[in-house]
Amino acid sequence: MEATAFLDDPRVEHFWDLWGFGLQTFTSQLRYPRGDTAWDIFVLYKPKLTWGAKPPDPTLWMQNRNMPHGTNYSQELLEQELSKMF
């Protein structure tokens, strides 16, 4: 997939959300404005977090749609945050 080229790293998981589970979960968890949905996002978690029925709160998340909600994606910021974690 073309999207995997953004982060070609074995520690990274890339998901295509065919059934909308992530879309629904992250839209709610990240408190997206009513009528909008969480897609084209990068969600980072500290290593060794415990996951339950719902994902834990993200360490950092970015959106790639230039919305006023959330941090805008930049490769530099993503690399900086990942280097802090690993």
Biotite code that builds the C-alpha atoms (Angstrom):
import biotite.structure as struc

atoms = struc.array([
    struc.Atom([0.000, 0.000, 0.000], chain_id="A", res_id=1, res_name="MET", atom_name="CA", element="C"),
    struc.Atom([1.165, 3.504, -0.743], chain_id="A", res_id=2, res_name="GLU", atom_name="CA", element="C"),
    struc.Atom([0.348, 4.711, 2.782], chain_id="A", res_id=3, res_name="ALA", atom_name="CA", element="C"),
    struc.Atom([2.903, 2.361, 4.320], chain_id="A", res_id=4, res_name="THR", atom_name="CA", element="C"),
    struc.Atom([5.648, 4.337, 2.571], chain_id="A", res_id=5, res_name="ALA", atom_name="CA", element="C"),
    struc.Atom([5.133, 7.164, 5.082], chain_id="A", res_id=6, res_name="PHE", atom_name="CA", element="C"),
    struc.Atom([6.563, 5.033, 7.879], chain_id="A", res_id=7, res_name="LEU", atom_name="CA", element="C"),
    struc.Atom([8.564, 2.101, 6.642], chain_id="A", res_id=8, res_name="ASP", atom_name="CA", element="C"),
    struc.Atom([9.462, 0.760, 10.080], chain_id="A", res_id=9, res_name="ASP", atom_name="CA", element="C"),
    struc.Atom([8.772, -2.656, 11.662], chain_id="A", res_id=10, res_name="PRO", atom_name="CA", element="C"),
    struc.Atom([7.439, -0.970, 14.836], chain_id="A", res_id=11, res_name="ARG", atom_name="CA", element="C"),
    struc.Atom([4.649, 0.725, 12.897], chain_id="A", res_id=12, res_name="VAL", atom_name="CA", element="C"),
    struc.Atom([1.269, -0.821, 12.169], chain_id="A", res_id=13, res_name="GLU", atom_name="CA", element="C"),
    struc.Atom([-0.811, 0.481, 9.286], chain_id="A", res_id=14, res_name="HIS", atom_name="CA", element="C"),
    struc.Atom([-4.480, -0.422, 9.143], chain_id="A", res_id=15, res_name="PHE", atom_name="CA", element="C"),
    struc.Atom([-7.082, -0.045, 6.441], chain_id="A", res_id=16, res_name="TRP", atom_name="CA", element="C"),
    struc.Atom([-10.318, 0.327, 8.414], chain_id="A", res_id=17, res_name="ASP", atom_name="CA", element="C"),
    struc.Atom([-12.623, -1.633, 6.141], chain_id="A", res_id=18, res_name="LEU", atom_name="CA", element="C"),
    struc.Atom([-15.457, -2.009, 8.686], chain_id="A", res_id=19, res_name="TRP", atom_name="CA", element="C"),
    struc.Atom([-15.171, 1.396, 10.347], chain_id="A", res_id=20, res_name="GLY", atom_name="CA", element="C"),
    struc.Atom([-14.158, 0.188, 13.822], chain_id="A", res_id=21, res_name="PHE", atom_name="CA", element="C"),
    struc.Atom([-11.287, 2.656, 14.120], chain_id="A", res_id=22, res_name="GLY", atom_name="CA", element="C"),
    struc.Atom([-13.331, 5.409, 12.529], chain_id="A", res_id=23, res_name="LEU", atom_name="CA", element="C"),
    struc.Atom([-16.066, 5.080, 15.147], chain_id="A", res_id=24, res_name="GLN", atom_name="CA", element="C"),
    struc.Atom([-13.710, 4.465, 18.070], chain_id="A", res_id=25, res_name="THR", atom_name="CA", element="C"),
    struc.Atom([-11.305, 7.308, 17.357], chain_id="A", res_id=26, res_name="PHE", atom_name="CA", element="C"),
    struc.Atom([-14.031, 9.769, 16.361], chain_id="A", res_id=27, res_name="THR", atom_name="CA", element="C"),
    struc.Atom([-15.503, 9.330, 19.833], chain_id="A", res_id=28, res_name="SER", atom_name="CA", element="C"),
    struc.Atom([-12.258, 9.037, 21.789], chain_id="A", res_id=29, res_name="GLN", atom_name="CA", element="C"),
    struc.Atom([-10.602, 12.042, 20.128], chain_id="A", res_id=30, res_name="LEU", atom_name="CA", element="C"),
    struc.Atom([-13.787, 14.083, 20.517], chain_id="A", res_id=31, res_name="ARG", atom_name="CA", element="C"),
    struc.Atom([-14.190, 15.023, 16.891], chain_id="A", res_id=32, res_name="TYR", atom_name="CA", element="C"),
    struc.Atom([-16.752, 17.760, 16.232], chain_id="A", res_id=33, res_name="PRO", atom_name="CA", element="C"),
    struc.Atom([-20.295, 16.550, 15.607], chain_id="A", res_id=34, res_name="ARG", atom_name="CA", element="C"),
    struc.Atom([-20.766, 15.549, 11.995], chain_id="A", res_id=35, res_name="GLY", atom_name="CA", element="C"),
    struc.Atom([-17.064, 14.899, 11.367], chain_id="A", res_id=36, res_name="ASP", atom_name="CA", element="C"),
    struc.Atom([-15.062, 11.681, 11.607], chain_id="A", res_id=37, res_name="THR", atom_name="CA", element="C"),
    struc.Atom([-11.514, 10.677, 12.497], chain_id="A", res_id=38, res_name="ALA", atom_name="CA", element="C"),
    struc.Atom([-9.786, 9.458, 9.367], chain_id="A", res_id=39, res_name="TRP", atom_name="CA", element="C"),
    struc.Atom([-6.316, 10.009, 7.920], chain_id="A", res_id=40, res_name="ASP", atom_name="CA", element="C"),
    struc.Atom([-4.854, 10.128, 11.422], chain_id="A", res_id=41, res_name="ILE", atom_name="CA", element="C"),
    struc.Atom([-1.633, 9.059, 13.099], chain_id="A", res_id=42, res_name="PHE", atom_name="CA", element="C"),
    struc.Atom([-2.102, 7.718, 16.636], chain_id="A", res_id=43, res_name="VAL", atom_name="CA", element="C"),
    struc.Atom([0.947, 7.111, 18.834], chain_id="A", res_id=44, res_name="LEU", atom_name="CA", element="C"),
    struc.Atom([1.078, 5.091, 22.035], chain_id="A", res_id=45, res_name="TYR", atom_name="CA", element="C"),
    struc.Atom([3.874, 4.689, 24.537], chain_id="A", res_id=46, res_name="LYS", atom_name="CA", element="C"),
    struc.Atom([5.375, 1.198, 24.459], chain_id="A", res_id=47, res_name="PRO", atom_name="CA", element="C"),
    struc.Atom([3.872, -1.484, 26.690], chain_id="A", res_id=48, res_name="LYS", atom_name="CA", element="C"),
    struc.Atom([0.517, 0.189, 27.316], chain_id="A", res_id=49, res_name="LEU", atom_name="CA", element="C"),
    struc.Atom([-2.259, -2.193, 28.297], chain_id="A", res_id=50, res_name="THR", atom_name="CA", element="C"),
    struc.Atom([-5.202, -2.277, 25.929], chain_id="A", res_id=51, res_name="TRP", atom_name="CA", element="C"),
    struc.Atom([-8.689, -3.221, 27.064], chain_id="A", res_id=52, res_name="GLY", atom_name="CA", element="C"),
    struc.Atom([-12.011, -3.224, 25.221], chain_id="A", res_id=53, res_name="ALA", atom_name="CA", element="C"),
    struc.Atom([-11.143, 0.281, 24.012], chain_id="A", res_id=54, res_name="LYS", atom_name="CA", element="C"),
    struc.Atom([-7.744, 1.698, 23.124], chain_id="A", res_id=55, res_name="PRO", atom_name="CA", element="C"),
    struc.Atom([-5.971, 3.654, 25.852], chain_id="A", res_id=56, res_name="PRO", atom_name="CA", element="C"),
    struc.Atom([-5.679, 7.404, 25.483], chain_id="A", res_id=57, res_name="ASP", atom_name="CA", element="C"),
    struc.Atom([-3.065, 8.100, 22.834], chain_id="A", res_id=58, res_name="PRO", atom_name="CA", element="C"),
    struc.Atom([0.273, 9.582, 23.768], chain_id="A", res_id=59, res_name="THR", atom_name="CA", element="C"),
    struc.Atom([-0.051, 11.807, 20.693], chain_id="A", res_id=60, res_name="LEU", atom_name="CA", element="C"),
    struc.Atom([-2.299, 11.924, 17.702], chain_id="A", res_id=61, res_name="TRP", atom_name="CA", element="C"),
    struc.Atom([-2.141, 13.939, 14.496], chain_id="A", res_id=62, res_name="MET", atom_name="CA", element="C"),
    struc.Atom([-4.570, 14.441, 11.668], chain_id="A", res_id=63, res_name="GLN", atom_name="CA", element="C"),
    struc.Atom([-3.632, 14.900, 8.035], chain_id="A", res_id=64, res_name="ASN", atom_name="CA", element="C"),
    struc.Atom([-6.610, 16.948, 6.846], chain_id="A", res_id=65, res_name="ARG", atom_name="CA", element="C"),
    struc.Atom([-5.642, 20.496, 7.966], chain_id="A", res_id=66, res_name="ASN", atom_name="CA", element="C"),
    struc.Atom([-8.577, 20.688, 10.352], chain_id="A", res_id=67, res_name="MET", atom_name="CA", element="C"),
    struc.Atom([-8.732, 23.020, 13.343], chain_id="A", res_id=68, res_name="PRO", atom_name="CA", element="C"),
    struc.Atom([-9.193, 19.910, 15.540], chain_id="A", res_id=69, res_name="HIS", atom_name="CA", element="C"),
    struc.Atom([-6.043, 18.125, 16.707], chain_id="A", res_id=70, res_name="GLY", atom_name="CA", element="C"),
    struc.Atom([-2.421, 18.569, 15.783], chain_id="A", res_id=71, res_name="THR", atom_name="CA", element="C"),
    struc.Atom([-1.682, 18.869, 12.077], chain_id="A", res_id=72, res_name="ASN", atom_name="CA", element="C"),
    struc.Atom([0.529, 16.096, 10.762], chain_id="A", res_id=73, res_name="TYR", atom_name="CA", element="C"),
    struc.Atom([4.106, 16.862, 9.872], chain_id="A", res_id=74, res_name="SER", atom_name="CA", element="C"),
    struc.Atom([6.808, 14.333, 9.159], chain_id="A", res_id=75, res_name="GLN", atom_name="CA", element="C"),
    struc.Atom([9.246, 16.255, 11.348], chain_id="A", res_id=76, res_name="GLU", atom_name="CA", element="C"),
    struc.Atom([6.942, 16.214, 14.372], chain_id="A", res_id=77, res_name="LEU", atom_name="CA", element="C"),
    struc.Atom([6.132, 12.540, 13.892], chain_id="A", res_id=78, res_name="LEU", atom_name="CA", element="C"),
    struc.Atom([9.815, 11.610, 13.693], chain_id="A", res_id=79, res_name="GLU", atom_name="CA", element="C"),
    struc.Atom([10.608, 13.762, 16.737], chain_id="A", res_id=80, res_name="GLN", atom_name="CA", element="C"),
    struc.Atom([7.880, 12.151, 18.842], chain_id="A", res_id=81, res_name="GLU", atom_name="CA", element="C"),
    struc.Atom([8.794, 8.637, 17.740], chain_id="A", res_id=82, res_name="LEU", atom_name="CA", element="C"),
    struc.Atom([12.447, 9.224, 18.626], chain_id="A", res_id=83, res_name="SER", atom_name="CA", element="C"),
    struc.Atom([11.360, 10.139, 22.178], chain_id="A", res_id=84, res_name="LYS", atom_name="CA", element="C"),
    struc.Atom([9.535, 6.824, 22.527], chain_id="A", res_id=85, res_name="MET", atom_name="CA", element="C"),
    struc.Atom([12.181, 4.470, 21.172], chain_id="A", res_id=86, res_name="PHE", atom_name="CA", element="C"),
])
